[in-house]
């Protein structure tokens, strides 16, 4: 384990030019969660219901509203799941 906190420097990002809404591919409940305010949100649902997809689209919606990506915290239980969420978020947001 590292001796101190791991700091990540923000990278310059180019957002993809997209006219489609970030919630176009979500169902109504997922879209409501993805666009719910600017504050913290806890998503609890069963296996295979699209929690990760909803959270990734929430990240995209927050970035679209002007929230800096380095100010967004996503939590999960495993490193593998965390890597998957980061990978999906980078593909969606740019």
C-alpha positions as a Markdown table, in Angstrom:
| # | Residue | x | y | z |
|---|---|---|---|---|
| 1 | Unk | 0.0 | 0.0 | 0.0 |
| 2 | Unk | 1.2 | 3.5 | -0.7 |
| 3 | Unk | 2.5 | 5.7 | 2.1 |
| 4 | Unk | 0.4 | 8.7 | 1.2 |
| 5 | Unk | -2.7 | 9.6 | -0.8 |
| 6 | Unk | -2.6 | 9.1 | -4.5 |
| 7 | Unk | -3.2 | 12.4 | -6.3 |
| 8 | Unk | -4.4 | 12.6 | -9.9 |
| 9 | Unk | -3.8 | 15.7 | -11.9 |
| 10 | Unk | -6.7 | 16.8 | -14.0 |
| 11 | Unk | -6.3 | 16.3 | -17.7 |
| 12 | Unk | -7.5 | 18.6 | -20.5 |
| 13 | Unk | -10.6 | 17.1 | -21.9 |
| 14 | Unk | -12.5 | 17.6 | -25.1 |
| 15 | Unk | -16.2 | 16.8 | -24.7 |
| 16 | Unk | -17.7 | 15.0 | -27.7 |
| 17 | Unk | -20.1 | 17.1 | -29.7 |
| 18 | Unk | -23.3 | 15.4 | -29.3 |
| 19 | Unk | -26.9 | 16.6 | -29.8 |
| 20 | Unk | -28.3 | 13.4 | -28.2 |
| 21 | Unk | -29.3 | 13.6 | -24.6 |
| 22 | Unk | -27.1 | 11.6 | -22.2 |
| 23 | Unk | -30.2 | 9.9 | -20.9 |
| 24 | Unk | -31.7 | 8.8 | -24.3 |
| 25 | Unk | -30.7 | 5.2 | -23.8 |
| 26 | Unk | -32.0 | 4.9 | -20.2 |
| 27 | Unk | -35.4 | 3.9 | -18.9 |
| 28 | Unk | -37.6 | 6.4 | -17.0 |
| 29 | Unk | -36.3 | 5.5 | -13.5 |
| 30 | Unk | -32.7 | 5.4 | -14.6 |
| 31 | Unk | -33.0 | 8.8 | -16.4 |
| 32 | Unk | -34.6 | 10.3 | -13.3 |
| 33 | Unk | -31.7 | 9.1 | -11.1 |
| 34 | Unk | -29.1 | 10.2 | -13.7 |
| 35 | Unk | -30.4 | 13.7 | -13.8 |
| 36 | Unk | -31.4 | 14.1 | -10.1 |
| 37 | Unk | -29.9 | 17.4 | -8.9 |
| 38 | Unk | -26.2 | 18.2 | -8.4 |
| 39 | Unk | -25.7 | 16.8 | -5.0 |
| 40 | Unk | -25.0 | 13.3 | -3.7 |
| 41 | Unk | -27.2 | 10.4 | -4.7 |
| 42 | Unk | -27.3 | 6.8 | -3.4 |
| 43 | Unk | -28.5 | 4.2 | -6.0 |
| 44 | Unk | -29.7 | 0.9 | -4.6 |
| 45 | Unk | -31.1 | -1.8 | -6.9 |
| 46 | Unk | -30.9 | -5.5 | -7.6 |
| 47 | Unk | -28.4 | -7.3 | -9.8 |
| 48 | Unk | -28.7 | -6.6 | -13.5 |
| 49 | Unk | -30.9 | -3.6 | -13.2 |
| 50 | Unk | -28.4 | -1.1 | -14.7 |
| 51 | Unk | -26.9 | 0.6 | -11.6 |
| 52 | Unk | -23.5 | 1.0 | -13.2 |
| 53 | Unk | -25.0 | 2.3 | -16.4 |
| 54 | Unk | -27.2 | 4.8 | -14.5 |
| 55 | Unk | -24.2 | 6.0 | -12.5 |
| 56 | Unk | -22.0 | 6.5 | -15.6 |
| 57 | Unk | -24.8 | 8.5 | -17.3 |
| 58 | Unk | -25.1 | 10.5 | -14.1 |
| 59 | Unk | -21.4 | 11.4 | -14.4 |
| 60 | Unk | -22.0 | 12.5 | -18.0 |
| 61 | Unk | -25.0 | 14.6 | -16.9 |
| 62 | Unk | -23.0 | 16.3 | -14.2 |
| 63 | Unk | -20.1 | 17.0 | -16.5 |
| 64 | Unk | -22.6 | 18.3 | -19.1 |
| 65 | Unk | -23.9 | 20.7 | -16.4 |
| 66 | Unk | -20.4 | 22.0 | -15.8 |
| 67 | Unk | -19.3 | 20.0 | -12.7 |
| 68 | Unk | -15.5 | 19.4 | -12.9 |
| 69 | Unk | -14.8 | 15.6 | -13.3 |
| 70 | Unk | -12.2 | 15.7 | -10.5 |
| 71 | Unk | -15.0 | 16.8 | -8.2 |
| 72 | Unk | -17.1 | 13.7 | -8.8 |
| 73 | Unk | -16.8 | 10.6 | -6.5 |
| 74 | Unk | -17.9 | 7.2 | -7.6 |
| 75 | Unk | -17.7 | 4.4 | -5.1 |
| 76 | Unk | -17.8 | 0.6 | -5.6 |
| 77 | Unk | -16.7 | -2.5 | -3.8 |
| 78 | Unk | -13.9 | -3.9 | -5.9 |
| 79 | Unk | -11.0 | -2.5 | -7.9 |
| 80 | Unk | -12.3 | -4.4 | -11.0 |
| 81 | Unk | -15.7 | -2.7 | -10.8 |
| 82 | Unk | -14.0 | 0.7 | -10.2 |
| 83 | Unk | -11.8 | 0.2 | -13.3 |
| 84 | Unk | -14.9 | -0.7 | -15.3 |
| 85 | Unk | -16.8 | 2.4 | -14.2 |
| 86 | Unk | -13.8 | 4.6 | -15.0 |
| 87 | Unk | -13.4 | 3.0 | -18.4 |
| 88 | Unk | -17.1 | 3.4 | -19.2 |
| 89 | Unk | -17.2 | 7.0 | -18.0 |
| 90 | Unk | -14.2 | 8.0 | -20.1 |
| 91 | Unk | -15.8 | 6.4 | -23.2 |
| 92 | Unk | -19.1 | 8.2 | -22.6 |
| 93 | Unk | -17.8 | 11.6 | -21.5 |
| 94 | Unk | -14.6 | 11.9 | -23.5 |
